[in-house]
Amino acid sequence: MTKYRAQILLEPKQHQALSEIADQCQQSLSHVVREIVQNYLVDRDLDEKQRQEIQAVQALAELRRTIQERRGLVTEYLLAEARQERSVELDERGELEA
């Protein structure tokens, strides 16, 4: 893997904390910093994906409101109602399985 040299300036407390982590993990300070950066980038990508998913759900909710305004309230349980009606119909005809 290609690596690029970067110079960063840390506050004394940051450097001390990172050095302690590196010592505990028996890793170099650079390795610890790379892991922290990688974890941050993964978290940021997940946050962006979650934000996009929330926007999609909100857009669907808005579409549903628009449809309800144009066509009236649509029952959320249409499939359950259809099944119930079908069960009653079959029961009346004696075709309902026990």
C-alpha positions as MATLAB code, in Angstrom:
seq = 'MTKYRAQILLEPKQHQALSEIADQCQQSLSHVVREIVQNYLVDRDLDEKQRQEIQAVQALAELRRTIQERRGLVTEYLLAEARQERSVELDERGELEA';
ca = [
       0.000    0.000    0.000;
       1.335    3.419   -0.964;
       1.630    5.852    1.901;
       1.999    9.605    1.750;
       3.990   11.611    4.199;
       2.001   14.240    6.042;
       3.088   16.567    8.784;
       0.569   17.328   11.493;
       0.822   19.544   14.523;
      -0.571   18.160   17.753;
      -1.196   19.796   21.062;
       0.927   18.363   23.884;
      -2.030   16.518   25.456;
      -2.977   14.997   22.088;
       0.577   13.820   21.482;
       0.810   12.358   24.992;
      -2.495   10.507   24.656;
      -1.580    9.101   21.236;
       1.852    8.063   22.485;
       0.287    6.204   25.405;
      -2.138    4.418   23.082;
       0.713    3.488   20.761;
       2.756    2.122   23.667;
      -0.168    0.107   25.015;
      -0.881   -1.385   21.574;
       2.797   -1.818   20.778;
       2.288    0.143   17.576;
       3.926    3.196   16.132;
       2.378    6.603   16.661;
       1.885    6.829   12.890;
      -0.020    3.537   12.858;
      -2.321    4.731   15.636;
      -3.001    8.008   13.823;
      -3.752    6.123   10.567;
      -6.222    3.866   12.402;
      -7.950    6.847   13.989;
      -8.211    8.618   10.634;
      -9.564    5.465    8.971;
     -12.178    4.998   11.701;
     -13.216    8.640   11.342;
     -13.608    8.276    7.571;
     -15.716    5.124    7.956;
     -17.939    6.827   10.556;
     -18.322    9.873    8.333;
     -19.350    7.690    5.382;
     -21.895    5.883    7.567;
     -23.260    9.204    8.801;
     -23.665   10.376    5.201;
     -25.409    7.141    4.211;
     -27.763    7.420    7.175;
     -28.486   11.051    6.276;
     -29.360   10.003    2.720;
     -31.600    7.205    3.997;
     -33.424    9.614    6.299;
     -33.929   12.012    3.390;
     -35.341    9.167    1.288;
     -37.810    8.216    4.035;
     -38.839   11.848    4.413;
     -39.355   12.132    0.659;
     -41.550    9.018    0.724;
     -43.580   10.444    3.605;
     -44.079   13.668    1.657;
     -45.135   11.683   -1.425;
     -47.621    9.752    0.681;
     -49.091   13.005    2.042;
     -49.393   14.354   -1.498;
     -51.179   11.207   -2.671;
     -53.517   11.338    0.325;
     -54.365   14.963   -0.437;
     -55.138   14.149   -4.072;
     -56.895   10.809   -3.647;
     -57.948   10.657   -0.034;
     -56.751    8.525    2.813;
     -55.497    5.123    1.759;
     -55.903    2.402    4.359;
     -52.568    1.084    5.502;
     -53.923   -2.402    5.957;
     -55.361   -3.039    2.503;
     -53.752   -6.448    2.185;
     -54.974   -7.557    5.617;
     -58.470   -6.308    4.805;
     -58.446   -8.102    1.465;
     -57.372  -11.332    3.162;
     -60.106  -10.969    5.772;
     -62.726  -10.364    3.089;
     -61.462  -13.387    1.148;
     -61.588  -15.560    4.281;
     -65.187  -14.531    4.944;
     -66.078  -15.219    1.314;
     -64.481  -18.673    1.388;
     -66.061  -19.442    4.756;
     -69.489  -18.540    3.402;
     -68.954  -20.903    0.494;
     -67.607  -23.630    2.790;
     -64.218  -23.565    1.081;
     -62.183  -22.253    4.000;
     -59.533  -24.689    5.215;
     -59.350  -25.249    8.944;
];
